[in-house]
Amino acid sequence: MNEKLYKTVSRIGGGTLAIGIIVLVTGIAAGTMLIINGAKLIKNKYEIMI
């Protein structure tokens, strides 16, 4: 019984770790894209207003 529990916990732990890494990378990529696009909008704001 303990062996089955050990294998289940190992699989769940590995899966959770993989999902965490994917979420981290996606969050960093999305944040970077938002910062770049926001900076471009602020930079081009003066062209729109003139």
mmCIF entry with sequence, helices, sheets and N, C-alpha, C, O atoms, coordinates in Angstrom:
data_MODEL
# 
_entry.id   MODEL 
# 
_entity.id                         1 
_entity.type                       polymer 
_entity.pdbx_number_of_molecules   1 
# 
_entity_poly.entity_id                      1 
_entity_poly.type                           'polypeptide(L)' 
_entity_poly.nstd_linkage                   no 
_entity_poly.nstd_monomer                   no 
_entity_poly.pdbx_seq_one_letter_code       MNEKLYKTVSRIGGGTLAIGIIVLVTGIAAGTMLIINGAKLIKNKYEIMI 
_entity_poly.pdbx_seq_one_letter_code_can   MNEKLYKTVSRIGGGTLAIGIIVLVTGIAAGTMLIINGAKLIKNKYEIMI 
_entity_poly.pdbx_strand_id                 A 
# 
loop_
_entity_poly_seq.entity_id 
_entity_poly_seq.num 
_entity_poly_seq.mon_id 
_entity_poly_seq.hetero 
1 1  MET n 
1 2  ASN n 
1 3  GLU n 
1 4  LYS n 
1 5  LEU n 
1 6  TYR n 
1 7  LYS n 
1 8  THR n 
1 9  VAL n 
1 10 SER n 
1 11 ARG n 
1 12 ILE n 
1 13 GLY n 
1 14 GLY n 
1 15 GLY n 
1 16 THR n 
1 17 LEU n 
1 18 ALA n 
1 19 ILE n 
1 20 GLY n 
1 21 ILE n 
1 22 ILE n 
1 23 VAL n 
1 24 LEU n 
1 25 VAL n 
1 26 THR n 
1 27 GLY n 
1 28 ILE n 
1 29 ALA n 
1 30 ALA n 
1 31 GLY n 
1 32 THR n 
1 33 MET n 
1 34 LEU n 
1 35 ILE n 
1 36 ILE n 
1 37 ASN n 
1 38 GLY n 
1 39 ALA n 
1 40 LYS n 
1 41 LEU n 
1 42 ILE n 
1 43 LYS n 
1 44 ASN n 
1 45 LYS n 
1 46 TYR n 
1 47 GLU n 
1 48 ILE n 
1 49 MET n 
1 50 ILE n 
# 
_struct_asym.id          A 
_struct_asym.entity_id   1 
# 
_struct_conf.conf_type_id            HELX_P 
_struct_conf.id                      HELX_P1 
_struct_conf.pdbx_PDB_helix_id       AA1 
_struct_conf.beg_label_comp_id       ASN 
_struct_conf.beg_label_asym_id       A 
_struct_conf.beg_label_seq_id        2 
_struct_conf.pdbx_beg_PDB_ins_code   ? 
_struct_conf.end_label_comp_id       MET 
_struct_conf.end_label_asym_id       A 
_struct_conf.end_label_seq_id        49 
_struct_conf.pdbx_end_PDB_ins_code   ? 
_struct_conf.beg_auth_comp_id        ASN 
_struct_conf.beg_auth_asym_id        A 
_struct_conf.beg_auth_seq_id         2 
_struct_conf.end_auth_comp_id        MET 
_struct_conf.end_auth_asym_id        A 
_struct_conf.end_auth_seq_id         49 
_struct_conf.pdbx_PDB_helix_class    1 
_struct_conf.details                 ? 
_struct_conf.pdbx_PDB_helix_length   48 
# 
_struct_conf_type.id          HELX_P 
_struct_conf_type.criteria    ? 
_struct_conf_type.reference   ? 
# 
loop_
_atom_site.group_PDB 
_atom_site.id 
_atom_site.type_symbol 
_atom_site.label_atom_id 
_atom_site.label_alt_id 
_atom_site.label_comp_id 
_atom_site.label_asym_id 
_atom_site.label_entity_id 
_atom_site.label_seq_id 
_atom_site.pdbx_PDB_ins_code 
_atom_site.Cartn_x 
_atom_site.Cartn_y 
_atom_site.Cartn_z 
_atom_site.occupancy 
_atom_site.B_iso_or_equiv 
_atom_site.pdbx_formal_charge 
_atom_site.auth_seq_id 
_atom_site.auth_comp_id 
_atom_site.auth_asym_id 
_atom_site.auth_atom_id 
_atom_site.pdbx_PDB_model_num 
ATOM 1   N N  . MET A 1 1  ? 0.825  -1.198 0.000   1.00 0.00 ? 1  MET A N  1 
ATOM 2   C CA . MET A 1 1  ? 0.000  0.000  0.000   1.00 0.00 ? 1  MET A CA 1 
ATOM 3   C C  . MET A 1 1  ? 0.867  1.259  0.000   1.00 0.00 ? 1  MET A C  1 
ATOM 4   O O  . MET A 1 1  ? 0.575  2.223  -0.707  1.00 0.00 ? 1  MET A O  1 
ATOM 5   N N  . ASN A 1 2  ? 1.925  1.240  0.792   1.00 0.00 ? 2  ASN A N  1 
ATOM 6   C CA . ASN A 1 2  ? 2.809  2.406  0.860   1.00 0.00 ? 2  ASN A CA 1 
ATOM 7   C C  . ASN A 1 2  ? 3.512  2.665  -0.459  1.00 0.00 ? 2  ASN A C  1 
ATOM 8   O O  . ASN A 1 2  ? 3.769  3.813  -0.823  1.00 0.00 ? 2  ASN A O  1 
ATOM 9   N N  . GLU A 1 3  ? 3.823  1.586  -1.177  1.00 0.00 ? 3  GLU A N  1 
ATOM 10  C CA . GLU A 1 3  ? 4.505  1.725  -2.459  1.00 0.00 ? 3  GLU A CA 1 
ATOM 11  C C  . GLU A 1 3  ? 3.593  2.405  -3.492  1.00 0.00 ? 3  GLU A C  1 
ATOM 12  O O  . GLU A 1 3  ? 4.046  3.251  -4.262  1.00 0.00 ? 3  GLU A O  1 
ATOM 13  N N  . LYS A 1 4  ? 2.315  2.033  -3.503  1.00 0.00 ? 4  LYS A N  1 
ATOM 14  C CA . LYS A 1 4  ? 1.346  2.640  -4.417  1.00 0.00 ? 4  LYS A CA 1 
ATOM 15  C C  . LYS A 1 4  ? 1.174  4.118  -4.098  1.00 0.00 ? 4  LYS A C  1 
ATOM 16  O O  . LYS A 1 4  ? 1.115  4.950  -5.003  1.00 0.00 ? 4  LYS A O  1 
ATOM 17  N N  . LEU A 1 5  ? 1.094  4.442  -2.821  1.00 0.00 ? 5  LEU A N  1 
ATOM 18  C CA . LEU A 1 5  ? 0.972  5.839  -2.393  1.00 0.00 ? 5  LEU A CA 1 
ATOM 19  C C  . LEU A 1 5  ? 2.210  6.631  -2.790  1.00 0.00 ? 5  LEU A C  1 
ATOM 20  O O  . LEU A 1 5  ? 2.094  7.768  -3.249  1.00 0.00 ? 5  LEU A O  1 
ATOM 21  N N  . TYR A 1 6  ? 3.382  6.055  -2.621  1.00 0.00 ? 6  TYR A N  1 
ATOM 22  C CA . TYR A 1 6  ? 4.638  6.716  -2.980  1.00 0.00 ? 6  TYR A CA 1 
ATOM 23  C C  . TYR A 1 6  ? 4.670  7.041  -4.476  1.00 0.00 ? 6  TYR A C  1 
ATOM 24  O O  . TYR A 1 6  ? 5.071  8.140  -4.859  1.00 0.00 ? 6  TYR A O  1 
ATOM 25  N N  . LYS A 1 7  ? 4.253  6.097  -5.323  1.00 0.00 ? 7  LYS A N  1 
ATOM 26  C CA . LYS A 1 7  ? 4.247  6.321  -6.769  1.00 0.00 ? 7  LYS A CA 1 
ATOM 27  C C  . LYS A 1 7  ? 3.240  7.404  -7.150  1.00 0.00 ? 7  LYS A C  1 
ATOM 28  O O  . LYS A 1 7  ? 3.517  8.238  -8.011  1.00 0.00 ? 7  LYS A O  1 
ATOM 29  N N  . THR A 1 8  ? 2.072  7.389  -6.510  1.00 0.00 ? 8  THR A N  1 
ATOM 30  C CA . THR A 1 8  ? 1.049  8.393  -6.802  1.00 0.00 ? 8  THR A CA 1 
ATOM 31  C C  . THR A 1 8  ? 1.525  9.781  -6.424  1.00 0.00 ? 8  THR A C  1 
ATOM 32  O O  . THR A 1 8  ? 1.354  10.729 -7.191  1.00 0.00 ? 8  THR A O  1 
ATOM 33  N N  . VAL A 1 9  ? 2.118  9.908  -5.255  1.00 0.00 ? 9  VAL A N  1 
ATOM 34  C CA . VAL A 1 9  ? 2.629  11.205 -4.797  1.00 0.00 ? 9  VAL A CA 1 
ATOM 35  C C  . VAL A 1 9  ? 3.752  11.684 -5.711  1.00 0.00 ? 9  VAL A C  1 
ATOM 36  O O  . VAL A 1 9  ? 3.852  12.880 -5.984  1.00 0.00 ? 9  VAL A O  1 
ATOM 37  N N  . SER A 1 10 ? 4.580  10.791 -6.177  1.00 0.00 ? 10 SER A N  1 
ATOM 38  C CA . SER A 1 10 ? 5.678  11.163 -7.082  1.00 0.00 ? 10 SER A CA 1 
ATOM 39  C C  . SER A 1 10 ? 5.139  11.707 -8.404  1.00 0.00 ? 10 SER A C  1 
ATOM 40  O O  . SER A 1 10 ? 5.643  12.704 -8.920  1.00 0.00 ? 10 SER A O  1 
ATOM 41  N N  . ARG A 1 11 ? 4.107  11.047 -8.954  1.00 0.00 ? 11 ARG A N  1 
ATOM 42  C CA . ARG A 1 11 ? 3.518  11.514 -10.218 1.00 0.00 ? 11 ARG A CA 1 
ATOM 43  C C  . ARG A 1 11 ? 2.853  12.870 -10.046 1.00 0.00 ? 11 ARG A C  1 
ATOM 44  O O  . ARG A 1 11 ? 3.031  13.768 -10.869 1.00 0.00 ? 11 ARG A O  1 
ATOM 45  N N  . ILE A 1 12 ? 2.096  13.009 -8.982  1.00 0.00 ? 12 ILE A N  1 
ATOM 46  C CA . ILE A 1 12 ? 1.402  14.275 -8.739  1.00 0.00 ? 12 ILE A CA 1 
ATOM 47  C C  . ILE A 1 12 ? 2.412  15.395 -8.508  1.00 0.00 ? 12 ILE A C  1 
ATOM 48  O O  . ILE A 1 12 ? 2.225  16.503 -9.011  1.00 0.00 ? 12 ILE A O  1 
ATOM 49  N N  . GLY A 1 13 ? 3.460  15.130 -7.770  1.00 0.00 ? 13 GLY A N  1 
ATOM 50  C CA . GLY A 1 13 ? 4.490  16.135 -7.521  1.00 0.00 ? 13 GLY A CA 1 
ATOM 51  C C  . GLY A 1 13 ? 5.188  16.560 -8.800  1.00 0.00 ? 13 GLY A C  1 
ATOM 52  O O  . GLY A 1 13 ? 5.437  17.747 -9.008  1.00 0.00 ? 13 GLY A O  1 
ATOM 53  N N  . GLY A 1 14 ? 5.505  15.605 -9.652  1.00 0.00 ? 14 GLY A N  1 
ATOM 54  C CA . GLY A 1 14 ? 6.142  15.927 -10.932 1.00 0.00 ? 14 GLY A CA 1 
ATOM 55  C C  . GLY A 1 14 ? 5.235  16.724 -11.839 1.00 0.00 ? 14 GLY A C  1 
ATOM 56  O O  . GLY A 1 14 ? 5.674  17.669 -12.495 1.00 0.00 ? 14 GLY A O  1 
ATOM 57  N N  . GLY A 1 15 ? 3.965  16.347 -11.879 1.00 0.00 ? 15 GLY A N  1 
ATOM 58  C CA . GLY A 1 15 ? 3.004  17.073 -12.703 1.00 0.00 ? 15 GLY A CA 1 
ATOM 59  C C  . GLY A 1 15 ? 2.796  18.495 -12.219 1.00 0.00 ? 15 GLY A C  1 
ATOM 60  O O  . GLY A 1 15 ? 2.722  19.431 -13.016 1.00 0.00 ? 15 GLY A O  1 
ATOM 61  N N  . THR A 1 16 ? 2.702  18.650 -10.907 1.00 0.00 ? 16 THR A N  1 
ATOM 62  C CA . THR A 1 16 ? 2.532  19.983 -10.336 1.00 0.00 ? 16 THR A CA 1 
ATOM 63  C C  . THR A 1 16 ? 3.747  20.857 -10.614 1.00 0.00 ? 16 THR A C  1 
ATOM 64  O O  . THR A 1 16 ? 3.604  22.045 -10.905 1.00 0.00 ? 16 THR A O  1 
ATOM 65  N N  . LEU A 1 17 ? 4.910  20.293 -10.530 1.00 0.00 ? 17 LEU A N  1 
ATOM 66  C CA . LEU A 1 17 ? 6.134  21.035 -10.823 1.00 0.00 ? 17 LEU A CA 1 
ATOM 67  C C  . LEU A 1 17 ? 6.157  21.478 -12.286 1.00 0.00 ? 17 LEU A C  1 
ATOM 68  O O  . LEU A 1 17 ? 6.515  22.618 -12.581 1.00 0.00 ? 17 LEU A O  1 
ATOM 69  N N  . ALA A 1 18 ? 5.780  20.590 -13.195 1.00 0.00 ? 18 ALA A N  1 
ATOM 70  C CA . ALA A 1 18 ? 5.765  20.938 -14.622 1.00 0.00 ? 18 ALA A CA 1 
ATOM 71  C C  . ALA A 1 18 ? 4.751  22.046 -14.906 1.00 0.00 ? 18 ALA A C  1 
ATOM 72  O O  . ALA A 1 18 ? 5.049  22.988 -15.639 1.00 0.00 ? 18 ALA A O  1 
ATOM 73  N N  . ILE A 1 19 ? 3.568  21.935 -14.334 1.00 0.00 ? 19 ILE A N  1 
ATOM 74  C CA . ILE A 1 19 ? 2.543  22.965 -14.534 1.00 0.00 ? 19 ILE A CA 1 
ATOM 75  C C  . ILE A 1 19 ? 3.013  24.296 -13.960 1.00 0.00 ? 19 ILE A C  1 
ATOM 76  O O  . ILE A 1 19 ? 2.784  25.344 -14.566 1.00 0.00 ? 19 ILE A O  1 
ATOM 77  N N  . GLY A 1 20 ? 3.660  24.271 -12.813 1.00 0.00 ? 20 GLY A N  1 
ATOM 78  C CA . GLY A 1 20 ? 4.181  25.495 -12.208 1.00 0.00 ? 20 GLY A CA 1 
ATOM 79  C C  . GLY A 1 20 ? 5.203  26.184 -13.098 1.00 0.00 ? 20 GLY A C  1 
ATOM 80  O O  . GLY A 1 20 ? 5.188  27.409 -13.223 1.00 0.00 ? 20 GLY A O  1 
ATOM 81  N N  . ILE A 1 21 ? 6.075  25.426 -13.706 1.00 0.00 ? 21 ILE A N  1 
ATOM 82  C CA . ILE A 1 21 ? 7.089  25.990 -14.597 1.00 0.00 ? 21 ILE A CA 1 
ATOM 83  C C  . ILE A 1 21 ? 6.426  26.609 -15.829 1.00 0.00 ? 21 ILE A C  1 
ATOM 84  O O  . ILE A 1 21 ? 6.820  27.688 -16.271 1.00 0.00 ? 21 ILE A O  1 
ATOM 85  N N  . ILE A 1 22 ? 5.425  25.929 -16.380 1.00 0.00 ? 22 ILE A N  1 
ATOM 86  C CA . ILE A 1 22 ? 4.720  26.453 -17.554 1.00 0.00 ? 22 ILE A CA 1 
ATOM 87  C C  . ILE A 1 22 ? 4.015  27.754 -17.221 1.00 0.00 ? 22 ILE A C  1 
ATOM 88  O O  . ILE A 1 22 ? 4.076  28.709 -17.996 1.00 0.00 ? 22 ILE A O  1 
ATOM 89  N N  . VAL A 1 23 ? 3.343  27.802 -16.073 1.00 0.00 ? 23 VAL A N  1 
ATOM 90  C CA . VAL A 1 23 ? 2.642  29.018 -15.659 1.00 0.00 ? 23 VAL A CA 1 
ATOM 91  C C  . VAL A 1 23 ? 3.628  30.154 -15.428 1.00 0.00 ? 23 VAL A C  1 
ATOM 92  O O  . VAL A 1 23 ? 3.346  31.295 -15.795 1.00 0.00 ? 23 VAL A O  1 
ATOM 93  N N  . LEU A 1 24 ? 4.765  29.869 -14.833 1.00 0.00 ? 24 LEU A N  1 
ATOM 94  C CA . LEU A 1 24 ? 5.785  30.888 -14.581 1.00 0.00 ? 24 LEU A CA 1 
ATOM 95  C C  . LEU A 1 24 ? 6.303  31.481 -15.882 1.00 0.00 ? 24 LEU A C  1 
ATOM 96  O O  . LEU A 1 24 ? 6.389  32.702 -16.015 1.00 0.00 ? 24 LEU A O  1 
ATOM 97  N N  . VAL A 1 25 ? 6.647  30.634 -16.838 1.00 0.00 ? 25 VAL A N  1 
ATOM 98  C CA . VAL A 1 25 ? 7.180  31.096 -18.120 1.00 0.00 ? 25 VAL A CA 1 
ATOM 99  C C  . VAL A 1 25 ? 6.118  31.906 -18.868 1.00 0.00 ? 25 VAL A C  1 
ATOM 100 O O  . VAL A 1 25 ? 6.417  32.956 -19.437 1.00 0.00 ? 25 VAL A O  1 
ATOM 101 N N  . THR A 1 26 ? 4.885  31.412 -18.863 1.00 0.00 ? 26 THR A N  1 
ATOM 102 C CA . THR A 1 26 ? 3.809  32.126 -19.551 1.00 0.00 ? 26 THR A CA 1 
ATOM 103 C C  . THR A 1 26 ? 3.566  33.485 -18.913 1.00 0.00 ? 26 THR A C  1 
ATOM 104 O O  . THR A 1 26 ? 3.355  34.473 -19.617 1.00 0.00 ? 26 THR A O  1 
ATOM 105 N N  . GLY A 1 27 ? 3.593  33.543 -17.590 1.00 0.00 ? 27 GLY A N  1 
ATOM 106 C CA . GLY A 1 27 ? 3.387  34.812 -16.886 1.00 0.00 ? 27 GLY A CA 1 
ATOM 107 C C  . GLY A 1 27 ? 4.482  35.820 -17.176 1.00 0.00 ? 27 GLY A C  1 
ATOM 108 O O  . GLY A 1 27 ? 4.203  37.001 -17.380 1.00 0.00 ? 27 GLY A O  1 
ATOM 109 N N  . ILE A 1 28 ? 5.714  35.370 -17.196 1.00 0.00 ? 28 ILE A N  1 
ATOM 110 C CA . ILE A 1 28 ? 6.832  36.275 -17.486 1.00 0.00 ? 28 ILE A CA 1 
ATOM 111 C C  . ILE A 1 28 ? 6.739  36.783 -18.923 1.00 0.00 ? 28 ILE A C  1 
ATOM 112 O O  . ILE A 1 28 ? 6.975  37.964 -19.181 1.00 0.00 ? 28 ILE A O  1 
ATOM 113 N N  . ALA A 1 29 ? 6.398  35.898 -19.857 1.00 0.00 ? 29 ALA A N  1 
ATOM 114 C CA . ALA A 1 29 ? 6.276  36.304 -21.264 1.00 0.00 ? 29 ALA A CA 1 
ATOM 115 C C  . ALA A 1 29 ? 5.139  37.309 -21.442 1.00 0.00 ? 29 ALA A C  1 
ATOM 116 O O  . ALA A 1 29 ? 5.297  38.311 -22.139 1.00 0.00 ? 29 ALA A O  1 
ATOM 117 N N  . ALA A 1 30 ? 3.998  37.041 -20.814 1.00 0.00 ? 30 ALA A N  1 
ATOM 118 C CA . ALA A 1 30 ? 2.861  37.956 -20.933 1.00 0.00 ? 30 ALA A CA 1 
ATOM 119 C C  . ALA A 1 30 ? 3.174  39.306 -20.300 1.00 0.00 ? 30 ALA A C  1 
ATOM 120 O O  . ALA A 1 30 ? 2.826  40.345 -20.861 1.00 0.00 ? 30 ALA A O  1 
ATOM 121 N N  . GLY A 1 31 ? 3.816  39.306 -19.156 1.00 0.00 ? 31 GLY A N  1 
ATOM 122 C CA . GLY A 1 31 ? 4.184  40.558 -18.497 1.00 0.00 ? 31 GLY A CA 1 
ATOM 123 C C  . GLY A 1 31 ? 5.143  41.379 -19.329 1.00 0.00 ? 31 GLY A C  1 
ATOM 124 O O  . GLY A 1 31 ? 4.998  42.597 -19.426 1.00 0.00 ? 31 GLY A O  1 
ATOM 125 N N  . THR A 1 32 ? 6.110  40.733 -19.921 1.00 0.00 ? 32 THR A N  1 
ATOM 126 C CA . THR A 1 32 ? 7.074  41.429 -20.768 1.00 0.00 ? 32 THR A CA 1 
ATOM 127 C C  . THR A 1 32 ? 6.393  42.051 -21.986 1.00 0.00 ? 32 THR A C  1 
ATOM 128 O O  . THR A 1 32 ? 6.682  43.187 -22.359 1.00 0.00 ? 32 THR A O  1 
ATOM 129 N N  . MET A 1 33 ? 5.482  41.287 -22.601 1.00 0.00 ? 33 MET A N  1 
ATOM 130 C CA . MET A 1 33 ? 4.766  41.819 -23.763 1.00 0.00 ? 33 MET A CA 1 
ATOM 131 C C  . MET A 1 33 ? 3.904  43.017 -23.380 1.00 0.00 ? 33 MET A C  1 
ATOM 132 O O  . MET A 1 33 ? 3.820  43.979 -24.144 1.00 0.00 ? 33 MET A O  1 
ATOM 133 N N  . LEU A 1 34 ? 3.262  42.981 -22.215 1.00 0.00 ? 34 LEU A N  1 
ATOM 134 C CA . LEU A 1 34 ? 2.438  44.099 -21.771 1.00 0.00 ? 34 LEU A CA 1 
ATOM 135 C C  . LEU A 1 34 ? 3.276  45.348 -21.522 1.00 0.00 ? 34 LEU A C  1 
ATOM 136 O O  . LEU A 1 34 ? 2.862  46.454 -21.872 1.00 0.00 ? 34 LEU A O  1 
ATOM 137 N N  . ILE A 1 35 ? 4.441  45.181 -20.925 1.00 0.00 ? 35 ILE A N  1 
ATOM 138 C CA . ILE A 1 35 ? 5.324  46.321 -20.661 1.00 0.00 ? 35 ILE A CA 1 
ATOM 139 C C  . ILE A 1 35 ? 5.793  46.942 -21.976 1.00 0.00 ? 35 ILE A C  1 
ATOM 140 O O  . ILE A 1 35 ? 5.789  48.165 -22.117 1.00 0.00 ? 35 ILE A O  1 
ATOM 141 N N  . ILE A 1 36 ? 6.192  46.119 -22.930 1.00 0.00 ? 36 ILE A N  1 
ATOM 142 C CA . ILE A 1 36 ? 6.679  46.629 -24.213 1.00 0.00 ? 36 ILE A CA 1 
ATOM 143 C C  . ILE A 1 36 ? 5.563  47.361 -24.958 1.00 0.00 ? 36 ILE A C  1 
ATOM 144 O O  . ILE A 1 36 ? 5.777  48.455 -25.481 1.00 0.00 ? 36 ILE A O  1 
ATOM 145 N N  . ASN A 1 37 ? 4.370  46.758 -25.008 1.00 0.00 ? 37 ASN A N  1 
ATOM 146 C CA . ASN A 1 37 ? 3.257  47.406 -25.712 1.00 0.00 ? 37 ASN A CA 1 
ATOM 147 C C  . ASN A 1 37 ? 2.836  48.696 -25.019 1.00 0.00 ? 37 ASN A C  1 
ATOM 148 O O  . ASN A 1 37 ? 2.501  49.670 -25.694 1.00 0.00 ? 37 ASN A O  1 
ATOM 149 N N  . GLY A 1 38 ? 2.843  48.728 -23.703 1.00 0.00 ? 38 GLY A N  1 
ATOM 150 C CA . GLY A 1 38 ? 2.509  49.955 -22.980 1.00 0.00 ? 38 GLY A CA 1 
ATOM 151 C C  . GLY A 1 38 ? 3.503  51.060 -23.260 1.00 0.00 ? 38 GLY A C  1 
ATOM 152 O O  . GLY A 1 38 ? 3.121  52.218 -23.429 1.00 0.00 ? 38 GLY A O  1 
ATOM 153 N N  . ALA A 1 39 ? 4.786  50.705 -23.311 1.00 0.00 ? 39 ALA A N  1 
ATOM 154 C CA . ALA A 1 39 ? 5.808  51.703 -23.610 1.00 0.00 ? 39 ALA A CA 1 
ATOM 155 C C  . ALA A 1 39 ? 5.645  52.251 -25.026 1.00 0.00 ? 39 ALA A C  1 
ATOM 156 O O  . ALA A 1 39 ? 5.830  53.448 -25.250 1.00 0.00 ? 39 ALA A O  1 
ATOM 157 N N  . LYS A 1 40 ? 5.303  51.390 -25.979 1.00 0.00 ? 40 LYS A N  1 
ATOM 158 C CA . LYS A 1 40 ? 5.090  51.844 -27.355 1.00 0.00 ? 40 LYS A CA 1 
ATOM 159 C C  . LYS A 1 40 ? 3.892  52.793 -27.435 1.00 0.00 ? 40 LYS A C  1 
ATOM 160 O O  . LYS A 1 40 ? 3.945  53.797 -28.145 1.00 0.00 ? 40 LYS A O  1 
ATOM 161 N N  . LEU A 1 41 ? 2.820  52.483 -26.715 1.00 0.00 ? 41 LEU A N  1 
ATOM 162 C CA . LEU A 1 41 ? 1.646  53.352 -26.721 1.00 0.00 ? 41 LEU A CA 1 
ATOM 163 C C  . LEU A 1 41 ? 1.965  54.725 -26.138 1.00 0.00 ? 41 LEU A C  1 
ATOM 164 O O  . LEU A 1 41 ? 1.536  55.745 -26.679 1.00 0.00 ? 41 LEU A O  1 
ATOM 165 N N  . ILE A 1 42 ? 2.703  54.755 -25.057 1.00 0.00 ? 42 ILE A N  1 
ATOM 166 C CA . ILE A 1 42 ? 3.069  56.041 -24.440 1.00 0.00 ? 42 ILE A CA 1 
ATOM 167 C C  . ILE A 1 42 ? 3.969  56.830 -25.377 1.00 0.00 ? 42 ILE A C  1 
ATOM 168 O O  . ILE A 1 42 ? 3.824  58.045 -25.505 1.00 0.00 ? 42 ILE A O  1 
ATOM 169 N N  . LYS A 1 43 ? 4.896  56.144 -26.033 1.00 0.00 ? 43 LYS A N  1 
ATOM 170 C CA . LYS A 1 43 ? 5.813  56.808 -26.963 1.00 0.00 ? 43 LYS A CA 1 
ATOM 171 C C  . LYS A 1 43 ? 5.055  57.420 -28.147 1.00 0.00 ? 43 LYS A C  1 
ATOM 172 O O  . LYS A 1 43 ? 5.369  58.529 -28.579 1.00 0.00 ? 43 LYS A O  1 
ATOM 173 N N  . ASN A 1 44 ? 4.063  56.702 -28.666 1.00 0.00 ? 44 ASN A N  1 
ATOM 174 C CA . ASN A 1 44 ? 3.321  57.155 -29.842 1.00 0.00 ? 44 ASN A CA 1 
ATOM 175 C C  . ASN A 1 44 ? 2.134  58.044 -29.491 1.00 0.00 ? 44 ASN A C  1 
ATOM 176 O O  . ASN A 1 44 ? 1.441  58.512 -30.396 1.00 0.00 ? 44 ASN A O  1 
ATOM 177 N N  . LYS A 1 45 ? 1.882  58.288 -28.239 1.00 0.00 ? 45 LYS A N  1 
ATOM 178 C CA . LYS A 1 45 ? 0.756  59.110 -27.815 1.00 0.00 ? 45 LYS A CA 1 
ATOM 179 C C  . LYS A 1 45 ? 0.877  60.523 -28.363 1.00 0.00 ? 45 LYS A C  1 
ATOM 180 O O  . LYS A 1 45 ? -0.125 61.139 -28.727 1.00 0.00 ? 45 LYS A O  1 
ATOM 181 N N  . TYR A 1 46 ? 2.068  61.025 -28.422 1.00 0.00 ? 46 TYR A N  1 
ATOM 182 C CA . TYR A 1 46 ? 2.274  62.407 -28.894 1.00 0.00 ? 46 TYR A CA 1 
ATOM 183 C C  . TYR A 1 46 ? 1.966  62.554 -30.376 1.00 0.00 ? 46 TYR A C  1 
ATOM 184 O O  . TYR A 1 46 ? 1.501  63.611 -30.801 1.00 0.00 ? 46 TYR A O  1 
ATOM 185 N N  . GLU A 1 47 ? 2.214  61.521 -31.170 1.00 0.00 ? 47 GLU A N  1 
ATOM 186 C CA . GLU A 1 47 ? 1.904  61.564 -32.599 1.00 0.00 ? 47 GLU A CA 1 
ATOM 187 C C  . GLU A 1 47 ? 0.389  61.598 -32.817 1.00 0.00 ? 47 GLU A C  1 
ATOM 188 O O  . GLU A 1 47 ? -0.091 62.248 -33.746 1.00 0.00 ? 47 GLU A O  1 
ATOM 189 N N  . ILE A 1 48 ? -0.343 60.920 -31.986 1.00 0.00 ? 48 ILE A N  1 
ATOM 190 C CA . ILE A 1 48 ? -1.809 60.886 -32.127 1.00 0.00 ? 48 ILE A CA 1 
ATOM 191 C C  . ILE A 1 48 ? -2.409 62.234 -31.734 1.00 0.00 ? 48 ILE A C  1 
ATOM 192 O O  . ILE A 1 48 ? -3.366 62.685 -32.365 1.00 0.00 ? 48 ILE A O  1 
ATOM 193 N N  . MET A 1 49 ? -1.877 62.873 -30.724 1.00 0.00 ? 49 MET A N  1 
ATOM 194 C CA . MET A 1 49 ? -2.439 64.103 -30.202 1.00 0.00 ? 49 MET A CA 1 
ATOM 195 C C  . MET A 1 49 ? -2.136 65.315 -31.075 1.00 0.00 ? 49 MET A C  1 
ATOM 196 O O  . MET A 1 49 ? -2.816 66.336 -30.975 1.00 0.00 ? 49 MET A O  1 
ATOM 197 N N  . ILE A 1 50 ? -1.128 65.212 -31.926 1.00 0.00 ? 50 ILE A N  1 
ATOM 198 C CA . ILE A 1 50 ? -0.743 66.357 -32.767 1.00 0.00 ? 50 ILE A CA 1 
ATOM 199 C C  . ILE A 1 50 ? -1.518 66.370 -34.046 1.00 0.00 ? 50 ILE A C  1 
ATOM 200 O O  . ILE A 1 50 ? -1.326 67.260 -34.875 1.00 0.00 ? 50 ILE A O  1 
# 
